[in-house]
Amino acid sequence: MNRKLKLEELNRIKVDEFKSEKKTPLIVILDDIRSLNNIGSVFRTSDAFKIEKIYLCGITAQPPHREIQKTALGATESVEWEYRENILDLLQELKSKDIQLIAVEQAEKTVLLNEFHPDPNGKVALIFGNEVLGVNQKVIDQADFVLEIPQFGTKHSLNISVSCGIVLWDLFLKMTK
C-alpha cells in the first residue's frame, strides 16, 4: 500500500533557507500576462525548481495581489522578483550580462524543447508572452532563439502556466544533472 504523506512529512525548507539556497541559473520573464492566476502559478512553479528570479513586464500584475496569492501560495515571498515596465530595456541589460535570451513561442526557425541543451555554465532567461498574442515580435527579434514545446493534438497552444511548468521542469533536469 502507498500512503499519502502529510504536509509535515514533506520536509520543506523555510523561506529564509530558500533565499540562501543555490538557485537554478534560470530567469523567467513574464511579458503582458493578463491572468493573475497564471502569474501566481508561475511563481509557485519557479519556487518548486529554485528559479533565480522572475521579471514581470508591461501589464503583468505584481504582488501583493489577492488573486496572485491564490495560486502562488506564498511563493511571491520566496522567489525573487522585480517589475520592469519596458521589456526591451530589460533584454538589453540581460544581454550585456551574457545571459542567453530565449523566447518560448512558435516561430519559423524554432528549437524544439526536447532537442535543446543549455550551456551547463551559462544562465538562461525564458520569455513568456501574452496569453492571446504570445511573445511580441520585437521581443523575438531580441532573443537569441525561439524555443518551442512540441505538440501533437488539434490545439496549437498551451496555457502560459502549463508552458512555463513544462519548460522549467525540462531545463531544471538538464541543468542540474
C-alpha positions as a Markdown table, in Angstrom:
| # | Residue | x | y | z |
|---|---|---|---|---|
| 1 | Met | 0.0 | 0.0 | 0.0 |
| 2 | Asn | 1.2 | 3.5 | -0.7 |
| 3 | Arg | 0.3 | 6.1 | 2.0 |
| 4 | Lys | 0.0 | 9.8 | 1.1 |
| 5 | Leu | 2.4 | 11.9 | 3.0 |
| 6 | Lys | 1.2 | 14.6 | 5.4 |
| 7 | Leu | 2.4 | 18.2 | 4.9 |
| 8 | Glu | 4.8 | 18.0 | 7.9 |
| 9 | Glu | 6.4 | 14.9 | 6.4 |
| 10 | Leu | 7.5 | 16.7 | 3.2 |
| 11 | Asn | 10.5 | 18.3 | 4.9 |
| 12 | Arg | 10.0 | 21.6 | 3.0 |
| 13 | Ile | 12.6 | 24.3 | 3.7 |
| 14 | Lys | 11.6 | 27.6 | 5.2 |
| 15 | Val | 11.5 | 30.8 | 3.1 |
| 16 | Asp | 14.7 | 32.2 | 4.7 |
| 17 | Glu | 16.5 | 28.9 | 3.9 |
| 18 | Phe | 15.2 | 29.0 | 0.3 |
| 19 | Lys | 16.5 | 32.5 | -0.2 |
| 20 | Ser | 20.0 | 31.4 | 0.7 |
| 21 | Glu | 20.0 | 28.2 | -1.3 |
| 22 | Lys | 21.9 | 27.9 | -4.6 |
| 23 | Lys | 19.4 | 28.7 | -7.4 |
| 24 | Thr | 18.9 | 27.1 | -10.8 |
| 25 | Pro | 20.5 | 29.6 | -13.3 |
| 26 | Leu | 17.2 | 30.3 | -14.9 |
| 27 | Ile | 15.3 | 33.6 | -15.1 |
| 28 | Val | 11.6 | 33.8 | -16.0 |
| 29 | Ile | 10.3 | 36.9 | -17.8 |
| 30 | Leu | 6.5 | 37.4 | -18.0 |
| 31 | Asp | 5.5 | 40.0 | -20.5 |
| 32 | Asp | 2.0 | 41.4 | -20.7 |
| 33 | Ile | 0.4 | 38.5 | -18.8 |
| 34 | Arg | -3.3 | 39.2 | -18.1 |
| 35 | Ser | -4.3 | 36.4 | -15.9 |
| 36 | Leu | -3.4 | 36.8 | -12.2 |
| 37 | Asn | -3.8 | 33.1 | -11.7 |
| 38 | Asn | -1.2 | 32.4 | -14.4 |
| 39 | Ile | 1.2 | 34.8 | -12.7 |
| 40 | Gly | 0.7 | 33.0 | -9.3 |
| 41 | Ser | 1.1 | 29.6 | -10.9 |
| 42 | Val | 4.4 | 30.7 | -12.5 |
| 43 | Phe | 5.6 | 31.9 | -9.0 |
| 44 | Arg | 4.7 | 28.6 | -7.5 |
| 45 | Thr | 6.4 | 26.6 | -10.2 |
| 46 | Ser | 9.5 | 28.8 | -10.0 |
| 47 | Asp | 9.7 | 28.1 | -6.3 |
| 48 | Ala | 9.5 | 24.4 | -6.9 |
| 49 | Phe | 12.5 | 24.4 | -9.2 |
| 50 | Lys | 14.5 | 27.1 | -7.4 |
| 51 | Ile | 14.4 | 29.6 | -10.2 |
| 52 | Glu | 16.8 | 32.5 | -9.7 |
| 53 | Lys | 14.4 | 35.4 | -10.5 |
| 54 | Ile | 11.1 | 36.4 | -12.2 |
| 55 | Tyr | 10.8 | 39.7 | -14.1 |
| 56 | Leu | 7.2 | 41.0 | -14.5 |
| 57 | Cys | 7.0 | 43.3 | -17.5 |
| 58 | Gly | 4.4 | 45.5 | -19.2 |
| 59 | Ile | 0.8 | 45.0 | -18.0 |
| 60 | Thr | 1.7 | 41.9 | -15.9 |
| 61 | Ala | 0.4 | 42.5 | -12.4 |
| 62 | Gln | 2.6 | 42.5 | -9.4 |
| 63 | Pro | 2.4 | 41.1 | -5.8 |
| 64 | Pro | 0.9 | 41.7 | -3.4 |
| 65 | His | -2.4 | 40.8 | -5.0 |
| 66 | Arg | -5.1 | 38.5 | -3.6 |
| 67 | Glu | -5.7 | 36.8 | -7.0 |
| 68 | Ile | -1.9 | 36.1 | -7.5 |
| 69 | Gln | -1.6 | 34.8 | -3.9 |
| 70 | Lys | -4.5 | 32.3 | -4.6 |
| 71 | Thr | -2.3 | 30.2 | -6.9 |
| 72 | Ala | 1.2 | 31.3 | -5.7 |
| 73 | Leu | 0.5 | 30.1 | -2.1 |
| 74 | Gly | 3.3 | 32.2 | -0.7 |
| 75 | Ala | 5.8 | 31.8 | -3.5 |
| 76 | Thr | 5.9 | 35.5 | -4.0 |
| 77 | Glu | 7.7 | 35.7 | -0.7 |
| 78 | Ser | 10.3 | 33.0 | -1.6 |
| 79 | Val | 11.1 | 33.7 | -5.3 |
| 80 | Glu | 13.0 | 36.9 | -6.0 |
| 81 | Trp | 11.1 | 39.1 | -8.5 |
| 82 | Glu | 11.2 | 42.6 | -10.0 |
| 83 | Tyr | 8.9 | 44.7 | -12.1 |
| 84 | Arg | 10.2 | 46.3 | -15.3 |
| 85 | Glu | 7.8 | 48.4 | -17.5 |
| 86 | Asn | 9.9 | 48.1 | -20.6 |
| 87 | Ile | 10.9 | 44.5 | -21.6 |
| 88 | Leu | 13.2 | 45.7 | -24.4 |
| 89 | Asp | 15.4 | 47.7 | -21.9 |
| 90 | Leu | 15.5 | 44.6 | -19.7 |
| 91 | Leu | 16.5 | 42.3 | -22.5 |
| 92 | Gln | 19.4 | 44.7 | -23.4 |
| 93 | Glu | 20.5 | 44.7 | -19.8 |
| 94 | Leu | 20.4 | 40.9 | -19.5 |
| 95 | Lys | 22.2 | 40.5 | -22.9 |
| 96 | Ser | 25.0 | 42.8 | -21.6 |
| 97 | Lys | 25.5 | 40.3 | -18.7 |
| 98 | Asp | 25.8 | 37.4 | -21.2 |
| 99 | Ile | 22.5 | 35.9 | -20.3 |
| 100 | Gln | 21.0 | 33.8 | -23.1 |
| 101 | Leu | 17.6 | 35.1 | -24.1 |
| 102 | Ile | 15.1 | 32.5 | -25.2 |
| 103 | Ala | 11.5 | 33.3 | -26.3 |
| 104 | Val | 9.1 | 30.4 | -25.7 |
| 105 | Glu | 6.9 | 30.7 | -28.8 |
| 106 | Gln | 6.1 | 29.2 | -32.2 |
| 107 | Ala | 8.1 | 30.8 | -35.0 |
| 108 | Glu | 9.7 | 30.0 | -38.3 |
| 109 | Lys | 13.1 | 28.7 | -37.0 |
| 110 | Thr | 12.4 | 27.3 | -33.6 |
| 111 | Val | 14.5 | 24.9 | -31.5 |
| 112 | Leu | 12.3 | 22.1 | -30.1 |
| 113 | Leu | 12.5 | 21.8 | -26.3 |
| 114 | Asn | 13.5 | 18.1 | -26.5 |
| 115 | Glu | 16.4 | 19.0 | -28.7 |
| 116 | Phe | 17.7 | 22.0 | -26.7 |
| 117 | His | 20.7 | 21.5 | -24.4 |
| 118 | Pro | 21.6 | 24.6 | -22.3 |
| 119 | Asp | 25.1 | 25.6 | -21.7 |
| 120 | Pro | 25.9 | 24.0 | -18.3 |
| 121 | Asn | 28.0 | 27.0 | -17.3 |
| 122 | Gly | 25.6 | 29.7 | -18.6 |
| 123 | Lys | 22.5 | 31.4 | -17.5 |
| 124 | Val | 19.2 | 31.4 | -19.4 |
| 125 | Ala | 16.3 | 33.9 | -19.4 |
| 126 | Leu | 13.0 | 32.4 | -20.7 |
| 127 | Ile | 10.5 | 34.9 | -22.1 |
| 128 | Phe | 6.8 | 34.1 | -21.9 |
| 129 | Gly | 4.3 | 36.4 | -23.6 |
| 130 | Asn | 0.6 | 37.4 | -23.5 |
| 131 | Glu | -2.0 | 34.6 | -23.3 |
| 132 | Val | -3.6 | 35.6 | -26.6 |
| 133 | Leu | -0.9 | 37.4 | -28.6 |
| 134 | Gly | 2.1 | 35.4 | -27.4 |
| 135 | Val | 5.6 | 36.8 | -27.4 |
| 136 | Asn | 5.8 | 40.2 | -29.1 |
| 137 | Gln | 7.8 | 40.2 | -32.4 |
| 138 | Lys | 10.1 | 42.9 | -31.2 |
| 139 | Val | 11.0 | 40.7 | -28.2 |
| 140 | Ile | 11.5 | 37.7 | -30.5 |
| 141 | Asp | 13.9 | 39.9 | -32.6 |
| 142 | Gln | 16.0 | 40.5 | -29.5 |
| 143 | Ala | 16.0 | 36.8 | -28.4 |
| 144 | Asp | 19.0 | 34.5 | -29.1 |
| 145 | Phe | 16.5 | 32.0 | -30.4 |
| 146 | Val | 12.9 | 30.7 | -30.0 |
| 147 | Leu | 12.2 | 27.5 | -28.1 |
| 148 | Glu | 9.0 | 25.5 | -28.9 |
| 149 | Ile | 7.3 | 22.8 | -27.0 |
| 150 | Pro | 6.4 | 20.0 | -29.5 |
| 151 | Gln | 2.6 | 19.5 | -29.5 |
| 152 | Phe | 0.7 | 16.7 | -31.3 |
| 153 | Gly | -3.0 | 17.3 | -30.8 |
| 154 | Thr | -5.5 | 19.6 | -32.5 |
| 155 | Lys | -4.8 | 22.7 | -30.5 |
| 156 | His | -1.8 | 24.9 | -31.3 |
| 157 | Ser | -1.1 | 26.4 | -27.9 |
| 158 | Leu | -0.8 | 25.7 | -24.2 |
| 159 | Asn | -1.8 | 27.8 | -21.2 |
| 160 | Ile | 1.1 | 30.1 | -20.2 |
| 161 | Ser | 1.4 | 28.5 | -16.7 |
| 162 | Val | 1.4 | 25.0 | -18.3 |
| 163 | Ser | 4.1 | 26.0 | -20.9 |
| 164 | Cys | 6.2 | 27.5 | -18.1 |
| 165 | Gly | 5.9 | 24.4 | -16.0 |
| 166 | Ile | 6.9 | 22.1 | -18.9 |
| 167 | Val | 9.9 | 24.3 | -19.9 |
| 168 | Leu | 11.2 | 24.9 | -16.3 |
| 169 | Trp | 11.0 | 21.2 | -15.4 |
| 170 | Asp | 12.8 | 20.2 | -18.6 |
| 171 | Leu | 15.6 | 22.8 | -18.2 |
| 172 | Phe | 15.8 | 22.1 | -14.5 |
| 173 | Leu | 16.6 | 18.5 | -15.2 |
| 174 | Lys | 19.1 | 19.3 | -17.9 |
| 175 | Met | 20.9 | 22.0 | -15.9 |
| 176 | Thr | 21.1 | 20.1 | -12.6 |
| 177 | Lys | 22.4 | 16.8 | -13.8 |
